[in-house]
Amino acid sequence: MSTTEARLWTGGRVFTGQRYAEAVLLENGEVVAVGSDTDVRRVAPTGTESLPLDGRLVVPGLIDAHLHVGALARFREGLDLTGVRGMDGLVQRIRDWAALHPAGPIAGRGLDVERSLSGHWPNRHDLDRAVSDRGLVVYHTSGHGAVVNSHVLGVAGIEHLPTDELTGRIGRASDGSPNGILYEEALRLVAPFVATPMGEEEVVRTLQYLAAFGLTTVATMDVTPEDLALLRSLAAADRLPIRLRVYLRLLRIADFPPEALASVGRPHQFAVVGTKGFTDGAFGPRTAWLSEPYSDAAGNPGLAVESDETLSRALAMASDRGLAPALHAIGDRAIVRAAQLLKPYSGRTAAWPRIEHVGLTTPAVLSALNETRPALVVQPGFVWSDYWLRDRLGPERARWAYAFRTLADRGHRLVGSSDAPYDPPDPWRGLRAVTHRRDPLGLSANPDPREALAFEEAARMYGTNAGEALGESNLGSLEVGSIGDLLVVEARSLEEALRTGARAVRETWVDGVCVFDSAAVGRGPNG
C-alpha cells in the first residue's frame, strides 16, 4: 500500500462510536482526522480520493465477538434444517438431501425443535424413516444436542456403553434403551462419524458473506488444531477478506504447538487471542445449569460440563501461553461458576477474560459478576430466538434473562455477537433485539422494555466494547488513531439504519480497502 494513499468521506454523517461528525479521513488504513467537513478537508493531503456520502451514514465496522467460522461454513454448504415444519417435513427434507448426496454420512444442522416441531424432539426411529443405511446426525439449533439414527448408535457403540462411562447425557426410551437423543459431551461420541474437514474456499466464501452484513472483524470460537492450521494458511496467503480473531478449544490446549499461536499475514488481520471452554449447556435442550430445576422439567436443573479441576488446569496452561480465557455459561449457576474460575486471570492479558452468553443473571449472579467483572459476550438475537423461555424458566426467572440494561447500569462491559451458525449471523438483527425487545411478531424471551438499550449503546456493543474486550482499543471506532474499518450505510441515523437492517449496508471497508460493494455485486447478504 502506498504511503500517500488517502480517502475522505464527506457530505453525510459519521458516527465514530462515541460522537457524531460530518467527515472522516483515512490515510494508509488509519483514521487521521474526523470532524466537520471544513476541518477534515483542510488537513487532507494532495491526491486524496474524495468519496461523497450524499447524506448517507458512516459507522465503524461491526465486530462479532463470538461465532464459529468453520461450523458456519459447514452449515451454509450442508443440510440446512431451518424452517422445516412438522416431523413429516423433517423426514422429507432429509430424504431429498440424501437423494442428491447418495454417499457418505449426513449431518443436518439448524433444527429448531420449538419452532419446527412444537417442542417435540424426533427420535432414532423418526430418523430411520429418512435414512437407515448410513450415518445420520441431526443437530439442534443450539449445537448442544442432537438426534442420531440407529445406524450411528450401533457404529458408535452407544447401544452397549455403560451410562457411567458417558459424560453429558443420552436420552432413553421407556425400556431404558437409547432413543437417539444426545446432549453435550455425549455428542463427541458421534462427531467422528459425520466429521468433514473445513475447506479453504468454503471459509473464504463465508467470510465474504459476513462482510456483506458489515462485519469487519469476527472472533471464531472453540477452534481445533486442524482448523487453526487452515485459518493460518489463509492468513499467510492474504486471503482473509475481514479480520479474524481466534479462540482455541480450551481442553485441547496442549495439542497446539507454540509456533501455531503466532500472528501471521498482514498486520492486525489475524491473531490467536484466547481459549474457550464450557461450564454448561443451553436453554433449548435444557442443559444450561440452573440453581433450581426447569419449570417445565421437574427435577432437571441442567448440566455442569467438565469438572472445576479440569477447567482450572487447562485455564492455567492457556494463561502460561499468554492466551485470554473465555468460558461459556448460560444458566445462573454456571455463570457464578465461570466468574469464580476466571477470577485469577483478570488483567493478565490485553484481551479481557470473558463469559460467553450470560443468559440468566438473577440478583445472586449480579453479585458474583461484580466481584470478577469479566467482559460479558452476549447474543442479543437470543432475545428473539428463545421466545419460549418464559415457559422453560417461569415468569419470575425469565425476568432476569438477557437483562442488558441491568448489566449495563452496573458498569459491565457488554459485547455483541451472534453465535452463528447457532443463531443467524446478521448483526443488524442483534442490534434491533437490543433496542426493541420484541421481534416483528411480538415474541421475546424477556420483553421487559426496561432492559432495552439506546441505539448508540447497541452500536458500541458491536464496536468499541468488542474491540476493547479483544484487547484492541483501535478496533470498532472511527476516532483518530483507529484502524480504518467502516461501513457506508443507506440511512441518515442509527435508528434508521437499525430499522432497515443489513439491506442498508452499501459498502464495507477494511484497512481503508473496500471488501464489499452492494452496487458491484448487485445484492447484499439477504438479497
Legacy VTK file of the C-alpha trace (Angstrom):
# vtk DataFile Version 3.0
C-alpha trace
ASCII
DATASET POLYDATA
POINTS 527 float
0.000 0.000 0.000
1.321 3.429 -0.955
2.329 5.665 1.940
0.290 8.504 0.391
-2.975 6.590 -0.057
-5.766 8.648 1.491
-9.563 8.613 1.304
-12.059 11.187 2.509
-15.727 10.530 3.236
-17.693 13.766 3.363
-21.157 15.153 2.793
-23.009 12.938 5.234
-22.921 11.923 8.860
-20.257 9.927 10.730
-20.817 8.022 13.963
-17.372 7.431 15.460
-18.565 5.105 18.186
-18.569 7.962 20.671
-19.935 11.007 18.856
-21.207 12.322 15.545
-19.200 14.193 12.908
-19.527 15.230 9.257
-16.432 13.731 7.647
-13.670 11.196 8.206
-10.214 10.918 6.594
-8.176 7.717 6.319
-4.512 7.502 5.399
-2.919 4.086 4.855
-5.809 2.364 6.564
-5.854 4.545 9.695
-8.199 7.316 10.818
-6.198 10.567 10.814
-8.993 13.144 11.041
-12.664 13.220 11.919
-14.842 16.287 12.404
-16.550 18.938 10.305
-16.342 18.842 6.502
-14.298 22.055 6.507
-11.784 20.953 9.142
-11.211 17.489 7.673
-10.844 18.771 4.101
-8.266 21.275 5.328
-5.883 18.514 6.517
-6.430 16.120 3.603
-3.200 15.655 1.608
-2.923 16.360 -2.101
-4.246 13.445 -4.118
-6.802 12.344 -1.522
-9.664 10.353 -3.047
-12.936 12.074 -2.156
-15.923 9.796 -1.598
-19.165 11.810 -1.347
-21.721 10.342 1.032
-24.718 12.209 -0.376
-26.290 12.320 3.068
-25.586 8.704 3.990
-24.231 7.467 7.314
-20.758 6.111 8.098
-20.320 3.842 11.136
-17.372 1.817 12.457
-17.001 -1.665 11.039
-19.059 -4.131 13.070
-17.427 -6.796 15.234
-18.952 -10.182 16.010
-17.040 -11.312 19.076
-18.397 -14.876 19.154
-19.240 -17.055 16.190
-17.928 -20.281 14.664
-16.444 -19.811 11.213
-15.909 -23.500 10.499
-19.357 -24.538 11.680
-20.954 -21.662 9.760
-19.140 -22.690 6.586
-20.328 -26.280 7.028
-23.852 -25.088 7.787
-24.019 -22.956 4.641
-22.669 -25.774 2.465
-24.603 -28.652 4.066
-28.077 -29.888 5.010
-29.959 -26.874 6.360
-32.911 -27.816 8.580
-34.038 -24.312 9.467
-37.641 -23.650 8.594
-38.813 -27.279 8.370
-42.363 -27.820 9.567
-43.541 -30.974 11.280
-41.984 -34.414 11.554
-43.007 -35.393 8.035
-41.423 -32.203 6.733
-38.190 -33.029 8.562
-38.105 -36.557 7.183
-38.789 -35.345 3.650
-36.086 -32.653 3.829
-33.548 -35.301 4.841
-34.719 -37.740 2.145
-34.388 -35.070 -0.523
-30.845 -34.248 0.595
-29.894 -37.927 0.749
-31.124 -38.453 -2.810
-28.873 -35.656 -4.045
-25.937 -36.884 -1.935
-26.121 -40.686 -2.181
-22.812 -41.493 -0.477
-21.367 -40.879 2.968
-22.810 -39.884 6.331
-25.246 -36.984 6.660
-25.147 -34.151 9.182
-28.154 -31.858 9.323
-27.919 -28.581 11.242
-30.240 -25.879 12.488
-33.245 -27.896 13.720
-35.294 -25.559 15.900
-37.353 -28.064 17.855
-39.623 -25.388 19.310
-40.497 -23.675 16.038
-40.384 -26.674 13.723
-41.761 -29.469 15.889
-43.728 -27.677 18.624
-41.149 -28.739 21.192
-41.311 -32.476 20.413
-37.875 -33.927 19.702
-37.533 -36.576 16.981
-36.018 -39.913 17.989
-33.914 -42.564 16.324
-36.943 -44.204 14.700
-38.085 -40.927 13.152
-34.650 -40.509 11.573
-34.613 -44.147 10.458
-37.661 -43.294 8.314
-35.473 -40.813 6.449
-32.148 -42.689 6.246
-31.401 -46.073 7.744
-28.460 -47.462 5.766
-25.828 -44.845 6.667
-24.995 -42.398 9.400
-27.382 -39.513 10.102
-26.938 -36.879 12.818
-29.413 -34.010 13.167
-28.089 -31.173 15.333
-30.322 -28.995 17.466
-30.077 -25.329 16.509
-28.166 -24.611 19.756
-25.436 -27.125 18.914
-25.818 -28.607 22.416
-27.991 -31.551 21.451
-28.527 -33.873 18.516
-30.541 -36.860 17.343
-28.924 -39.796 15.560
-30.372 -42.716 13.653
-29.983 -46.352 14.674
-27.060 -46.826 12.301
-24.986 -44.253 14.207
-25.991 -45.661 17.595
-24.732 -49.071 16.516
-21.485 -47.936 14.892
-20.629 -45.657 17.826
-21.309 -48.444 20.320
-23.731 -46.319 22.314
-26.237 -49.182 22.474
-23.924 -51.072 24.815
-21.959 -48.302 26.515
-22.485 -48.231 30.305
-24.080 -44.991 31.467
-21.302 -44.313 33.963
-18.782 -44.169 31.111
-20.598 -41.279 29.476
-20.125 -37.588 30.010
-23.008 -35.407 29.005
-26.339 -37.207 28.744
-28.129 -39.635 26.458
-31.878 -39.799 26.079
-33.580 -43.103 26.787
-36.838 -44.740 25.784
-39.233 -46.171 28.346
-37.427 -49.534 28.193
-34.080 -47.873 29.018
-32.600 -48.185 25.536
-31.048 -45.118 23.852
-33.683 -43.136 21.961
-31.093 -41.415 19.769
-31.062 -38.041 21.566
-27.640 -36.917 22.813
-26.689 -33.913 24.907
-23.447 -32.002 25.496
-20.281 -34.111 25.794
-22.112 -37.229 24.598
-22.081 -35.571 21.158
-18.360 -36.283 20.924
-19.187 -39.989 20.669
-20.781 -39.489 17.250
-18.915 -36.466 15.877
-16.209 -38.608 14.156
-18.855 -40.350 12.061
-20.030 -37.137 10.387
-16.887 -35.015 10.616
-15.940 -33.168 7.441
-12.757 -31.120 7.065
-13.126 -27.371 6.771
-12.319 -26.256 3.221
-10.391 -23.111 2.336
-12.807 -21.964 -0.358
-15.809 -22.507 1.917
-14.182 -20.392 4.616
-13.334 -17.556 2.212
-16.902 -17.554 0.858
-18.254 -17.491 4.406
-16.080 -14.528 5.402
-17.160 -12.664 2.260
-20.764 -13.414 3.205
-20.137 -11.900 6.650
-18.543 -8.812 5.104
-21.812 -8.150 3.250
-23.501 -7.725 6.649
-20.953 -5.048 7.543
-18.802 -7.291 9.725
-15.141 -6.311 9.546
-13.804 -8.398 12.464
-15.054 -11.734 13.777
-13.840 -13.880 16.651
-14.139 -17.578 15.863
-14.522 -19.774 18.929
-13.601 -23.301 20.018
-11.077 -23.736 17.198
-9.329 -27.103 16.880
-5.663 -27.582 15.897
-6.763 -28.817 12.488
-8.944 -25.797 11.761
-6.311 -23.408 13.119
-3.794 -24.722 10.578
-6.206 -23.970 7.732
-7.017 -20.469 9.016
-3.318 -19.676 9.410
-2.724 -20.840 5.836
-5.404 -18.453 4.553
-3.960 -15.582 6.586
-0.438 -16.244 5.315
-1.745 -16.200 1.734
-3.575 -12.883 2.402
-6.936 -14.464 1.589
-8.907 -13.231 4.600
-11.348 -10.535 3.425
-12.049 -9.466 7.034
-10.161 -9.635 10.312
-10.110 -12.909 12.214
-9.525 -13.397 15.931
-9.202 -16.958 17.185
-10.162 -18.587 20.488
-8.792 -22.121 20.732
-10.599 -25.146 22.165
-9.605 -24.983 25.824
-9.434 -28.694 26.574
-7.095 -29.243 23.606
-4.676 -26.503 24.613
-1.818 -28.992 24.984
-2.243 -30.001 21.316
-1.356 -26.558 19.936
2.376 -26.086 19.245
3.728 -22.689 20.389
4.529 -21.602 16.839
0.856 -22.021 15.875
-0.092 -19.209 18.262
1.940 -16.507 16.490
0.290 -13.916 14.254
0.713 -14.417 10.527
-0.055 -12.449 7.372
-0.809 -8.730 7.170
-0.586 -6.746 10.422
-3.780 -6.819 12.501
-5.518 -9.223 10.105
-5.182 -12.490 12.041
-4.400 -13.269 15.664
-4.853 -16.053 18.193
-6.320 -14.265 21.202
-7.521 -16.808 23.728
-9.168 -20.101 24.579
-12.799 -21.067 25.011
-14.209 -23.687 27.394
-17.643 -24.788 28.580
-19.253 -24.806 32.014
-22.806 -25.778 30.977
-25.133 -26.264 28.017
-28.062 -24.305 26.575
-31.676 -23.438 27.364
-33.035 -25.182 24.249
-32.133 -28.776 25.261
-32.489 -27.865 28.986
-28.777 -28.348 29.670
-27.986 -24.791 30.816
-27.083 -25.236 34.514
-29.593 -23.597 36.844
-29.690 -23.090 40.595
-33.253 -24.504 40.555
-34.828 -27.046 38.173
-36.518 -26.007 34.951
-40.138 -25.002 35.383
-41.191 -27.328 32.568
-38.937 -30.269 33.545
-39.290 -31.146 37.207
-36.072 -32.299 38.852
-33.831 -31.240 35.961
-31.503 -28.295 36.752
-29.376 -28.799 33.632
-25.785 -29.953 33.378
-22.399 -28.862 34.643
-19.914 -29.508 31.844
-16.426 -30.612 32.906
-15.032 -30.520 36.423
-13.594 -27.412 38.047
-10.262 -29.227 38.314
-10.152 -29.967 34.583
-11.121 -26.430 33.629
-8.729 -24.799 36.111
-5.798 -26.861 34.894
-6.490 -26.006 31.249
-7.039 -22.310 32.020
-3.687 -22.149 33.813
-1.906 -23.766 30.864
-3.549 -21.345 28.442
-2.613 -18.375 30.637
1.018 -19.517 30.659
0.886 -19.242 26.851
-0.441 -15.700 27.012
-3.986 -16.571 25.992
-7.075 -14.905 27.449
-9.814 -17.126 28.911
-13.413 -17.299 27.723
-15.970 -19.562 29.398
-19.393 -20.498 28.092
-22.028 -20.051 30.814
-25.763 -19.626 30.234
-27.570 -20.764 33.384
-27.357 -18.712 36.582
-25.443 -21.411 38.466
-22.979 -21.778 35.594
-22.352 -18.018 35.408
-21.392 -17.913 39.087
-19.108 -20.884 38.485
-17.491 -19.209 35.468
-16.932 -15.962 37.388
-15.097 -17.866 40.113
-12.945 -19.771 37.620
-11.973 -16.543 35.825
-11.100 -14.575 38.953
-7.320 -15.386 38.869
-6.938 -14.148 35.276
-8.101 -10.551 35.455
-5.537 -8.210 33.893
-3.105 -10.917 32.762
-3.588 -10.280 29.035
-4.581 -7.347 26.841
-7.755 -9.206 25.895
-10.271 -9.403 28.714
-11.388 -12.579 30.489
-14.861 -13.276 29.123
-18.065 -15.067 29.961
-19.942 -16.167 26.859
-23.757 -15.912 26.600
-24.578 -14.885 30.213
-28.209 -15.893 29.748
-29.734 -15.731 33.243
-28.431 -13.016 35.563
-30.510 -13.187 38.730
-29.577 -10.898 41.654
-27.248 -13.576 43.066
-25.429 -13.706 39.720
-25.088 -9.929 39.642
-23.238 -10.046 42.954
-20.811 -12.671 41.645
-20.169 -10.705 38.451
-19.493 -7.529 40.410
-16.549 -9.276 42.089
-14.879 -10.528 38.898
-16.131 -8.088 36.216
-15.201 -10.007 33.050
-16.381 -8.905 29.616
-19.887 -10.265 29.024
-20.173 -11.516 25.448
-23.893 -11.765 24.777
-26.032 -12.739 21.791
-28.893 -10.233 21.592
-30.590 -12.293 18.892
-31.370 -14.897 21.547
-33.911 -12.439 22.991
-35.990 -13.162 19.895
-34.957 -16.759 19.183
-35.681 -18.007 22.733
-39.250 -16.669 22.737
-40.350 -19.830 24.618
-38.052 -19.157 27.583
-40.789 -17.919 29.929
-42.343 -21.405 29.942
-38.954 -23.027 30.497
-37.860 -20.812 33.393
-41.109 -19.456 34.765
-42.017 -15.747 34.723
-40.009 -14.756 37.801
-36.707 -16.112 36.485
-37.386 -15.122 32.872
-37.444 -11.500 34.054
-33.663 -11.814 34.517
-32.954 -13.386 31.114
-30.815 -11.309 28.737
-31.063 -8.364 31.127
-28.856 -5.976 29.165
-29.905 -2.693 30.776
-29.500 -4.141 34.263
-25.964 -5.275 33.406
-25.018 -2.033 31.653
-26.267 0.097 34.541
-23.954 -1.864 36.847
-20.988 -0.940 34.702
-20.450 -4.280 32.963
-18.897 -4.301 29.504
-21.468 -5.815 27.153
-20.110 -7.177 23.880
-22.321 -8.139 20.933
-22.160 -11.334 18.914
-24.332 -13.897 17.132
-23.004 -17.396 17.989
-23.587 -18.210 14.300
-24.470 -20.709 12.968
-26.463 -21.441 16.130
-28.316 -18.177 15.579
-28.387 -16.038 12.414
-25.103 -14.171 11.762
-26.863 -10.899 10.892
-25.569 -8.276 13.399
-28.419 -5.915 12.495
-30.882 -8.450 13.856
-28.950 -8.399 17.110
-28.859 -4.604 17.146
-32.616 -4.465 16.723
-33.122 -7.011 19.502
-31.023 -4.828 21.837
-33.159 -1.768 21.177
-36.525 -3.479 20.555
-37.057 -6.405 22.889
-39.875 -7.935 20.822
-39.401 -9.429 17.364
-41.637 -8.385 14.422
-44.262 -10.914 15.585
-44.205 -9.551 19.138
-42.290 -12.538 20.573
-39.477 -12.311 23.135
-37.662 -14.349 25.763
-37.918 -11.312 28.031
-39.961 -8.460 26.574
-39.418 -6.130 29.534
-38.770 -2.742 27.856
-36.672 -1.698 30.838
-33.920 -3.992 29.550
-33.618 -2.221 26.169
-30.564 -0.114 25.311
-30.310 3.074 23.264
-29.168 2.955 19.629
-25.692 4.312 20.374
-25.236 1.851 23.246
-26.223 -1.015 20.976
-23.749 0.102 18.311
-20.939 0.211 20.876
-21.632 -3.431 21.805
-20.596 -4.362 18.259
-17.914 -1.664 18.125
-15.725 -0.152 20.824
-16.851 -2.579 23.532
-15.936 -5.546 21.349
-12.595 -4.051 20.310
-11.568 -3.364 23.890
-12.641 -6.844 25.020
-10.349 -8.248 22.319
-7.546 -6.083 23.689
-7.596 -3.749 20.670
-8.956 -0.324 21.528
-8.268 0.826 17.951
-10.963 -1.541 16.619
-14.650 -0.626 16.447
-14.033 3.120 16.468
-13.548 5.944 13.986
-11.689 8.260 16.332
-8.207 9.437 15.329
-5.669 6.608 15.586
-8.217 3.858 14.981
-7.873 1.238 12.268
-9.836 2.267 9.183
-12.693 -0.250 9.217
-16.010 1.369 8.331
-19.403 0.940 6.721
-21.307 3.225 4.408
-24.985 2.807 5.249
-28.042 3.952 3.323
-29.510 5.787 6.296
-29.287 9.178 7.946
-29.298 7.975 11.539
-28.527 4.878 13.584
-32.234 4.451 14.254
-32.982 4.376 10.533
-30.055 2.004 9.890
-31.259 -0.433 12.553
-34.791 -0.270 11.188
-33.610 -1.057 7.646
-31.111 -3.721 8.705
-28.487 -5.416 6.549
-30.106 -4.124 3.339
-28.829 -0.674 4.315
-25.150 -1.715 4.035
-23.763 -0.201 0.846
-20.019 -0.642 1.369
-17.760 -2.440 3.841
-14.173 -1.192 4.183
-11.314 -2.960 5.982
-7.985 -1.164 6.411
-9.289 1.524 4.085
-9.945 -1.032 1.334
-13.451 -1.841 0.079
-14.215 -5.550 0.610
-17.941 -5.358 -0.142
-19.787 -3.035 -2.525
-23.500 -3.656 -2.928
-23.502 -1.819 -6.255
-20.808 -4.123 -7.625
-22.451 -7.391 -6.565
-25.997 -6.174 -7.066
-27.213 -7.522 -3.739
-26.460 -7.830 -0.041
-26.434 -10.912 2.204
-30.222 -11.083 2.187
-30.715 -10.143 -1.454
LINES 1 528
527 0 1 2 3 4 5 6 7 8 9 10 11 12 13 14 15 16 17 18 19 20 21 22 23 24 25 26 27 28 29 30 31 32 33 34 35 36 37 38 39 40 41 42 43 44 45 46 47 48 49 50 51 52 53 54 55 56 57 58 59 60 61 62 63 64 65 66 67 68 69 70 71 72 73 74 75 76 77 78 79 80 81 82 83 84 85 86 87 88 89 90 91 92 93 94 95 96 97 98 99 100 101 102 103 104 105 106 107 108 109 110 111 112 113 114 115 116 117 118 119 120 121 122 123 124 125 126 127 128 129 130 131 132 133 134 135 136 137 138 139 140 141 142 143 144 145 146 147 148 149 150 151 152 153 154 155 156 157 158 159 160 161 162 163 164 165 166 167 168 169 170 171 172 173 174 175 176 177 178 179 180 181 182 183 184 185 186 187 188 189 190 191 192 193 194 195 196 197 198 199 200 201 202 203 204 205 206 207 208 209 210 211 212 213 214 215 216 217 218 219 220 221 222 223 224 225 226 227 228 229 230 231 232 233 234 235 236 237 238 239 240 241 242 243 244 245 246 247 248 249 250 251 252 253 254 255 256 257 258 259 260 261 262 263 264 265 266 267 268 269 270 271 272 273 274 275 276 277 278 279 280 281 282 283 284 285 286 287 288 289 290 291 292 293 294 295 296 297 298 299 300 301 302 303 304 305 306 307 308 309 310 311 312 313 314 315 316 317 318 319 320 321 322 323 324 325 326 327 328 329 330 331 332 333 334 335 336 337 338 339 340 341 342 343 344 345 346 347 348 349 350 351 352 353 354 355 356 357 358 359 360 361 362 363 364 365 366 367 368 369 370 371 372 373 374 375 376 377 378 379 380 381 382 383 384 385 386 387 388 389 390 391 392 393 394 395 396 397 398 399 400 401 402 403 404 405 406 407 408 409 410 411 412 413 414 415 416 417 418 419 420 421 422 423 424 425 426 427 428 429 430 431 432 433 434 435 436 437 438 439 440 441 442 443 444 445 446 447 448 449 450 451 452 453 454 455 456 457 458 459 460 461 462 463 464 465 466 467 468 469 470 471 472 473 474 475 476 477 478 479 480 481 482 483 484 485 486 487 488 489 490 491 492 493 494 495 496 497 498 499 500 501 502 503 504 505 506 507 508 509 510 511 512 513 514 515 516 517 518 519 520 521 522 523 524 525 526
